């Protein structure tokens, strides 16, 4: 289905093929801190990513590699390269995104 959607006359361009090879099944977005119950969110996300991997899905947890990059830009880039988005909202996450806008 992906090939048919991206090929013209049964041929896919090299550029499009390279672009598709960078795609992930899902982008996991979360706050890099603790939730309201005191749980370490990144530890929970590691478990989620491991469970997805066990199901054969490729995911990316962008917040781990932000290095000060604007959160909105990072999330946008992660979404663009993913087929779906899994977002774990906490109060800190919402406050952080609101502050960076």
Buried (B, 14 or more C-beta within 10 A) or exposed (E): EEEEEEEEEEEBEEEEEEEEEEEBBBBBBBBBBBBEEEEEBBEBBEEBBEEBEEEEBEBBBBBBEEEEEEBEEBBEBBBEBBEEEBEBEBEBBEEBBEEEE
